[in-house]
Amino acid sequence: MSIASEETSTSVPTSGTYSIDPSHSRVGFSVRHAMISKVRGHFGDVEGSGEFDAEAPRNSQLSITIKSASIDTGNADRDAHVRNADFLDVETYPTITFASTSIDASGDGSFAVTGDLTIKGVTKPVTFDVELGGSAVDPWGHTRLGLEGRAVVSRKDWGLTWNAALETGGVIVSDKVTLEFEVEAIKA
């Protein structure tokens, strides 16, 4: 008999179609600021779905759409700057998308999820290291699946090149950005 702790779920997810539950998910990033600390942010308007194949995870797929204007870094002035043409140009490019192209098991409950990430009309391949958190049935009978992932990318690959030099050397915003997500999805 297996008993899940309050910290983790040990259930193996069942195959099927899942949709992201935005109220229990976070899609965000962290980036070095002034080369001395990190700024973190997230997107408040995210939707996505996917097919999970428990028997052959490589046959699974997922797609995510993010409203780029929903960025929140905790600072209104910085958010306005990131929304303008220096960075995301949300008026011209209102969405950021990711669509998986391959999923490879890389360990027990770990996967390399590769897909096409489109930002500002530029599409580049990105591989996320993803951990399957397991699944659970909530008190209302819905099957839920948990995933966490991260990837480090160069923002310049998507034309996000704005920067400012610091007197002490270095720049105000690093090129490397860590993309990260914690997603809870509900089975249809």
Backbone bond lengths (Angstrom), bond angles and torsions (degrees), N, CA, C in turn:
res aa  C-N    CA-C-N  psi(-1)  N-CA   C-N-CA  omega(-1)  CA-C   N-CA-C  phi
1 M - - - 1.457 - - 1.519 108.60 -
2 S 1.323 116.22 131.29 1.457 122.00 -179.67 1.513 109.79 -107.30
3 I 1.300 115.65 129.01 1.467 119.89 178.16 1.517 107.79 -118.33
4 A 1.330 116.09 124.40 1.468 121.09 178.44 1.519 109.45 -77.42
5 S 1.320 116.67 137.40 1.461 120.43 175.88 1.525 109.14 -76.86
6 E 1.328 115.70 172.32 1.461 119.72 176.36 1.526 110.68 -69.98
7 E 1.330 117.97 -16.40 1.460 121.97 -177.32 1.519 112.96 -87.90
8 T 1.338 118.02 -33.74 1.456 120.07 -175.93 1.515 111.08 -139.14
9 S 1.300 115.22 159.81 1.451 122.54 174.09 1.514 107.14 -107.55
10 T 1.325 116.94 136.91 1.454 119.80 179.94 1.514 112.25 -106.17
11 S 1.300 117.99 2.22 1.460 120.66 180.00 1.515 111.40 -69.45
12 V 1.329 114.80 139.80 1.451 120.28 173.92 1.527 107.24 -82.87
13 P 1.336 118.25 129.37 1.465 120.77 -179.13 1.529 111.42 -63.00
14 T 1.306 115.54 149.64 1.453 120.46 176.22 1.520 109.68 -93.54
15 S 1.323 114.68 152.91 1.464 120.21 178.51 1.510 110.22 -65.52
16 G 1.338 116.19 151.62 1.449 120.61 175.85 1.504 112.52 151.22
17 T 1.323 114.75 -174.16 1.455 122.59 178.62 1.521 108.80 -93.48
18 Y 1.331 116.33 132.09 1.461 122.40 -179.14 1.527 109.41 -125.68
19 S 1.335 115.85 147.79 1.468 122.09 174.96 1.516 108.55 -123.30
20 I 1.323 116.22 140.57 1.464 121.14 179.51 1.522 110.29 -62.24
21 D 1.313 115.57 134.73 1.458 122.53 172.54 1.535 106.39 -94.83
22 P 1.342 117.83 99.46 1.469 119.42 -173.57 1.530 114.10 -62.81
23 S 1.325 117.92 -25.25 1.455 119.00 -179.31 1.529 112.73 -76.62
24 H 1.333 117.04 -10.03 1.459 121.61 177.71 1.530 111.29 -126.24
25 S 1.322 115.84 29.89 1.464 120.78 -178.25 1.525 110.01 -137.90
26 R 1.326 114.75 156.36 1.463 121.38 176.45 1.517 108.43 -139.78
27 V 1.320 116.94 127.82 1.459 122.97 174.71 1.523 105.82 -121.86
28 G 1.316 116.38 119.25 1.454 118.14 -174.37 1.510 113.48 -154.16
29 F 1.332 114.54 -159.42 1.457 121.48 -174.67 1.519 109.06 -159.66
30 S 1.335 114.80 165.15 1.462 121.11 167.99 1.522 106.85 -139.60
31 V 1.329 114.93 146.46 1.461 121.73 -178.00 1.527 108.20 -146.61
32 R 1.330 116.40 143.38 1.470 119.90 177.79 1.519 110.04 -69.69
33 H 1.334 115.03 137.19 1.460 122.64 177.97 1.521 108.45 -117.72
34 A 1.331 116.56 127.81 1.472 123.22 179.97 1.530 111.15 56.93
35 M 1.298 116.42 18.51 1.461 124.72 177.53 1.531 112.83 62.74
36 I 1.343 118.00 14.33 1.464 120.05 -177.67 1.525 114.09 -123.68
37 S 1.320 117.82 -16.09 1.458 120.48 -179.30 1.523 109.03 -151.56
38 K 1.321 115.81 178.59 1.463 119.78 178.61 1.512 110.71 -116.37
39 V 1.318 115.16 143.98 1.457 122.20 170.28 1.516 106.00 -107.29
40 R 1.318 115.65 134.77 1.459 121.21 178.09 1.516 108.96 -113.87
41 G 1.305 115.63 149.60 1.452 120.74 176.75 1.511 109.87 -150.39
42 H 1.307 115.09 168.95 1.462 120.55 176.63 1.520 108.91 -148.21
43 F 1.320 114.37 168.49 1.461 121.79 178.29 1.519 107.91 -111.38
44 G 1.328 116.23 127.26 1.456 121.45 -175.99 1.514 114.84 -83.77
45 D 1.325 118.05 -15.86 1.462 121.07 -177.09 1.526 108.97 -120.26
46 V 1.336 114.60 95.90 1.459 121.92 -175.87 1.521 108.40 -131.82
47 E 1.330 115.62 136.56 1.460 119.64 172.78 1.516 107.98 -139.27
48 G 1.316 115.21 154.73 1.455 118.47 -179.82 1.510 110.73 -177.23
49 S 1.306 114.39 165.99 1.455 120.25 178.59 1.514 108.86 -153.71
50 G 1.310 114.46 169.19 1.446 118.78 178.94 1.511 111.64 -168.65
51 E 1.294 113.60 167.19 1.454 122.54 174.74 1.520 106.97 -107.24
52 F 1.334 117.56 127.26 1.449 120.96 176.71 1.518 108.19 -111.46
53 D 1.336 115.89 125.68 1.460 122.52 177.93 1.522 107.61 -110.52
54 A 1.341 116.77 102.65 1.458 121.66 -175.64 1.527 112.15 -65.27
55 E 1.323 117.46 -32.30 1.462 121.70 -179.21 1.530 112.27 -76.68
56 A 1.311 116.48 -35.31 1.465 121.56 -178.71 1.525 108.59 -139.30
57 P 1.346 117.61 79.83 1.468 120.63 -176.85 1.523 114.12 -53.00
58 R 1.333 118.39 -27.09 1.470 120.80 179.19 1.523 111.75 -62.72
59 N 1.347 117.02 -19.81 1.461 121.41 177.59 1.527 112.21 -87.00
60 S 1.321 117.04 -1.18 1.465 121.71 179.72 1.525 109.52 -75.44
61 Q 1.314 115.91 165.36 1.466 120.54 177.53 1.515 108.41 -154.23
62 L 1.328 116.21 158.85 1.451 120.00 174.12 1.511 110.68 -152.87
63 S 1.318 115.02 153.86 1.458 120.99 175.65 1.522 108.32 -142.07
64 I 1.327 114.62 143.24 1.465 121.96 -176.77 1.522 108.47 -133.94
65 T 1.337 116.01 138.42 1.459 121.95 173.61 1.523 107.95 -124.04
66 I 1.320 115.73 129.12 1.463 123.32 -178.15 1.523 108.32 -118.23
67 K 1.323 117.46 130.94 1.469 120.83 171.76 1.529 106.49 -78.57
68 S 1.321 116.58 111.79 1.463 120.64 -173.88 1.522 113.30 -62.01
69 A 1.330 117.68 -29.05 1.470 120.53 179.24 1.527 112.54 -70.24
70 S 1.334 117.43 -11.65 1.471 120.34 -177.94 1.520 112.83 -84.16
71 I 1.341 117.27 13.04 1.458 121.27 179.89 1.528 110.44 -62.13
72 D 1.331 115.59 140.91 1.464 121.63 178.30 1.518 108.12 -143.16
73 T 1.337 116.21 111.88 1.465 121.63 176.95 1.522 111.42 -107.61
74 G 1.330 115.69 4.22 1.456 119.17 -178.55 1.516 114.02 86.17
75 N 1.339 117.23 5.77 1.457 121.13 179.85 1.528 107.99 -141.02
76 A 1.332 116.65 113.72 1.470 121.28 -174.28 1.524 112.87 -60.22
77 D 1.343 117.87 -40.69 1.469 120.36 179.96 1.535 110.91 -65.01
78 R 1.335 116.26 -43.98 1.464 119.87 179.01 1.531 110.21 -64.74
79 D 1.340 116.89 -41.85 1.468 120.32 178.93 1.526 110.94 -59.96
80 A 1.337 116.80 -42.17 1.471 120.40 178.89 1.531 110.38 -62.70
81 H 1.347 116.58 -39.91 1.465 119.72 178.91 1.530 110.85 -65.58
82 V 1.330 117.23 -43.44 1.463 120.28 -179.17 1.534 111.17 -66.79
83 R 1.325 117.28 -29.09 1.478 120.60 177.62 1.531 112.53 -73.21
84 N 1.344 118.12 -23.93 1.469 119.19 -174.31 1.530 111.70 -80.57
85 A 1.319 117.22 -177.20 1.469 123.19 -173.79 1.528 113.84 -64.31
86 D 1.348 118.62 -18.14 1.464 120.07 176.40 1.526 111.34 -62.02
87 F 1.331 115.75 -29.35 1.460 119.81 -177.35 1.536 110.82 -126.82
88 L 1.333 118.40 -95.97 1.470 121.60 -170.75 1.519 115.30 -82.29
89 D 1.318 118.64 -21.74 1.467 122.30 -179.80 1.534 110.51 48.27
90 V 1.332 115.20 61.12 1.467 121.12 -172.22 1.525 113.75 -64.89
91 E 1.321 118.35 -22.74 1.468 120.18 177.45 1.525 110.75 -67.13
92 T 1.320 116.38 -39.87 1.464 121.52 -179.47 1.525 111.85 -86.42
93 Y 1.339 117.18 -35.82 1.468 123.02 -175.98 1.533 109.52 -125.03
94 P 1.320 117.37 82.10 1.466 120.70 -172.94 1.531 115.48 -72.31
95 T 1.350 117.67 -13.49 1.461 118.54 -178.85 1.521 111.75 -130.72
96 I 1.315 113.50 154.35 1.462 124.44 169.69 1.523 104.01 -117.31
97 T 1.334 117.28 134.11 1.463 119.02 -178.48 1.520 111.43 -128.82
98 F 1.321 113.95 154.49 1.469 121.65 172.85 1.517 106.87 -138.17
99 A 1.335 116.86 131.23 1.466 122.69 176.10 1.517 108.23 -133.05
100 S 1.325 116.37 121.80 1.460 119.49 -177.74 1.525 111.44 -66.52
101 T 1.330 114.95 147.26 1.463 121.58 175.66 1.525 111.16 -119.02
102 S 1.339 117.13 -22.19 1.463 121.01 175.24 1.521 109.63 -158.72
103 I 1.327 114.46 149.46 1.460 121.41 176.93 1.520 106.77 -134.30
104 D 1.333 115.82 120.19 1.458 121.03 -178.19 1.518 109.36 -122.50
105 A 1.341 115.88 131.04 1.461 120.55 175.76 1.523 108.29 -66.65
106 S 1.342 116.27 133.27 1.456 120.25 179.57 1.527 111.18 -123.33
107 G 1.320 116.61 11.25 1.458 122.19 179.82 1.507 108.63 158.70
108 D 1.321 116.03 -178.86 1.453 121.12 -179.43 1.526 110.31 -66.29
109 G 1.333 116.73 104.55 1.453 121.27 -179.87 1.514 114.24 78.10
110 S 1.335 117.31 10.27 1.460 122.18 179.16 1.524 109.15 -116.38
111 F 1.327 115.01 143.14 1.449 120.34 -176.92 1.519 110.57 -141.32
112 A 1.327 115.36 151.32 1.462 122.30 168.56 1.529 105.03 -103.11
113 V 1.329 115.87 110.58 1.461 121.23 -178.41 1.529 107.83 -105.37
114 T 1.309 115.83 111.42 1.453 121.75 -179.59 1.522 108.64 -104.06
115 G 1.322 115.47 141.08 1.452 119.01 179.29 1.502 111.82 -163.76
116 D 1.319 114.62 179.37 1.457 122.07 179.79 1.528 109.26 -95.23
117 L 1.331 115.72 118.35 1.459 122.60 176.97 1.524 107.63 -103.27
118 T 1.340 115.88 123.18 1.461 120.86 -179.64 1.524 109.41 -113.47
119 I 1.330 114.64 121.24 1.468 123.07 177.09 1.523 106.76 -133.98
120 K 1.319 117.34 130.76 1.469 122.63 179.34 1.529 112.12 54.15
121 G 1.326 117.15 37.17 1.448 121.54 177.38 1.519 114.83 76.72
122 V 1.329 117.83 4.33 1.458 122.50 179.00 1.527 108.18 -107.95
123 T 1.332 116.23 128.86 1.461 121.71 -179.32 1.515 109.63 -111.99
124 K 1.329 115.23 126.65 1.467 122.16 179.03 1.521 108.50 -135.80
125 P 1.344 116.95 149.87 1.467 119.33 175.71 1.530 110.74 -75.05
126 V 1.327 115.80 142.38 1.458 122.87 177.19 1.523 107.40 -138.87
127 T 1.334 116.91 140.40 1.460 121.30 174.96 1.516 109.05 -113.31
128 F 1.324 115.35 122.54 1.457 122.63 176.80 1.522 109.30 -97.68
129 D 1.329 117.15 136.94 1.455 121.76 168.23 1.517 105.59 -84.68
130 V 1.330 116.96 118.20 1.462 121.86 -172.50 1.524 110.43 -120.38
131 E 1.319 115.18 135.38 1.467 122.79 175.07 1.515 108.48 -110.80
132 L 1.309 116.25 130.56 1.449 121.75 175.75 1.520 108.09 -84.40
133 G 1.321 116.52 120.59 1.456 121.02 -178.69 1.523 112.98 -83.47
134 G 1.311 117.14 -6.04 1.455 121.17 -178.27 1.512 110.65 102.15
135 S 1.313 114.94 -165.98 1.456 119.70 178.47 1.513 109.47 -142.38
136 A 1.307 114.35 162.84 1.459 121.12 179.87 1.518 108.10 -154.24
137 V 1.327 115.02 157.52 1.458 120.69 173.86 1.520 106.40 -103.47
138 D 1.339 116.51 124.02 1.460 120.45 -178.29 1.532 110.28 -77.44
139 P 1.339 118.01 172.24 1.465 120.58 -177.80 1.533 114.70 -61.26
140 W 1.325 118.06 -13.70 1.465 121.93 -179.73 1.525 112.29 -100.59
141 G 1.342 116.18 6.78 1.453 121.04 175.71 1.512 115.87 88.12
142 H 1.347 117.99 8.68 1.463 121.15 179.85 1.531 110.43 -88.98
143 T 1.322 116.17 132.72 1.462 120.77 175.19 1.516 108.54 -81.64
144 R 1.331 115.75 128.98 1.459 122.56 -178.20 1.520 109.78 -119.12
145 L 1.325 115.48 144.64 1.453 123.98 -179.10 1.522 107.59 -123.24
146 G 1.324 117.60 134.89 1.457 121.03 179.21 1.518 112.11 -113.74
147 L 1.330 116.53 136.89 1.464 123.26 178.74 1.519 109.73 -137.66
148 E 1.326 116.54 143.52 1.457 122.22 172.47 1.516 107.70 -131.37
149 G 1.335 117.00 139.18 1.449 119.21 -179.33 1.508 113.06 -151.58
150 R 1.330 113.85 162.49 1.458 119.76 177.13 1.519 110.21 -155.59
151 A 1.322 114.51 153.29 1.468 122.77 175.25 1.518 107.43 -151.48
152 V 1.314 116.54 147.83 1.461 121.77 175.59 1.526 107.29 -108.05
153 V 1.327 115.40 127.55 1.463 121.15 -177.53 1.528 110.19 -128.95
154 S 1.326 115.20 164.69 1.458 122.35 172.61 1.528 106.96 -97.25
155 R 1.318 117.77 118.10 1.463 120.24 -178.03 1.527 111.73 -63.52
156 K 1.316 117.20 -24.82 1.465 121.27 179.07 1.527 111.80 -62.74
157 D 1.345 116.64 -26.74 1.464 120.21 178.94 1.529 111.97 -60.46
158 W 1.322 117.04 -22.78 1.467 122.20 179.53 1.534 111.56 -108.46
159 G 1.307 116.85 17.01 1.461 120.64 177.46 1.516 113.93 76.18
160 L 1.321 117.78 17.55 1.467 121.72 178.62 1.530 107.74 -93.33
161 T 1.323 115.48 81.63 1.463 120.37 -169.56 1.525 115.25 -108.82
162 W 1.337 118.36 -4.15 1.464 119.05 -177.31 1.526 109.58 -57.14
163 N 1.348 115.26 141.54 1.453 120.76 176.05 1.515 109.00 -164.86
164 A 1.311 115.75 172.02 1.458 122.59 175.12 1.523 107.70 -143.22
165 A 1.337 115.89 137.47 1.460 120.93 -179.87 1.523 110.39 -76.18
166 L 1.313 115.89 147.76 1.468 122.55 176.48 1.528 109.42 -99.35
167 E 1.326 116.92 146.58 1.474 121.42 177.88 1.511 111.81 -57.06
168 T 1.326 116.06 -35.56 1.465 121.40 -176.12 1.524 112.50 -85.65
169 G 1.319 117.12 5.34 1.457 121.41 -176.21 1.522 109.90 98.76
170 G 1.291 116.21 159.70 1.458 119.63 -178.00 1.520 110.96 84.00
171 V 1.320 115.07 -170.55 1.457 122.00 -177.35 1.523 110.20 -133.24
172 I 1.313 115.72 166.60 1.463 121.02 -176.50 1.534 112.43 -73.10
173 V 1.358 117.65 -33.93 1.472 121.34 -178.79 1.519 108.76 -128.72
174 S 1.333 116.96 126.31 1.463 119.39 179.43 1.522 111.25 -68.80
175 D 1.311 115.84 157.53 1.461 121.10 175.85 1.526 110.70 -73.70
176 K 1.313 117.33 -37.72 1.464 121.71 -177.40 1.528 110.35 -77.17
177 V 1.330 114.43 131.21 1.465 121.80 178.76 1.519 107.59 -126.60
178 T 1.315 116.37 133.53 1.464 120.32 174.59 1.517 107.95 -95.14
179 L 1.323 115.93 118.06 1.461 122.15 175.35 1.523 106.55 -91.79
180 E 1.329 117.21 136.14 1.458 119.79 -175.82 1.513 110.37 -146.32
181 F 1.326 114.82 148.04 1.459 118.80 176.43 1.518 111.00 -147.51
182 E 1.307 114.03 148.75 1.458 124.14 169.13 1.529 103.50 -127.62
183 V 1.315 116.53 113.00 1.459 120.85 -172.95 1.515 110.40 -122.56
184 E 1.312 115.33 135.54 1.458 122.44 169.66 1.524 105.75 -114.96
185 A 1.322 115.80 127.69 1.458 121.10 -177.47 1.531 109.66 -121.93
186 I 1.318 115.01 147.80 1.463 121.94 -177.89 1.527 109.20 -108.47
187 K 1.326 115.59 133.01 1.458 120.60 179.37 1.523 109.50 -73.18
188 A 1.347 115.51 135.62 1.462 121.45 179.82 1.527 110.56 -70.67
